[in-house]
Amino acid sequence: MSDNRDYFHALEFLYSKSLILHDTTQFHPVLWFYFLDAIAHIDYTAGVLGFNYQSPKNLMAGEYLRWRIDEEKKGDRALFAPFVEWLSKVHPDEFMKLPELWRRIYLPDDVASYRSFRIVLEPDSREPLPASVLTRYVTEFFSQPVLMSLYEDSALASFFNEFRRTRPAGNTG
């Protein structure tokens, strides 16, 4: 079981990452949104497990995530969850290249979810998510293959655009 220091170190590991070698203006807007969303949930989960729930850091992160709930419903962002499910069925090899957190959270038959903004992989478990899992997620999201997949001209962005084009207008499910 992790202690508070482990979560602090997971946050420190997250905050040591940089996108300085990437041009985020060239990232696909929906993929970029969900990349930041996942990072925010990792941050919040580590924060509430490592600091007092009412700490300013956790309060600010919670407010930010609350705002994102409405933002994820706007435009093509609403297509992300059905896209992940489609990718798992139509292009399973590409699906397996997605970060594990996305594969778990956005498939309807997986029990993992964001609950009160925290990452919960096993809803019936009373054990907190180990800090090592959060560190693994950070490593994965900041890996070169995942970062390169965020660009507008990446295969993942092409698959998302293909998925978007094949959806009937107004259908997000």
Secondary structure, DSSP 8 states (H G I E B T S, - for coil): ---HHHHHHHHHHHHT---TTS-GGGB-HHHHHHHHHHHHHHHHHHHHHHS-TTSHHHHHHHHHHHHHHHHTTSGGGGGHHHHHHHHHHH-HHHHTTS-HHHHHHT-TTS--EEETTEEES-TT--S---HHHHHHHHHHHTSHHHHHHTBTTSHHHHHHHHHHHHS-TT---
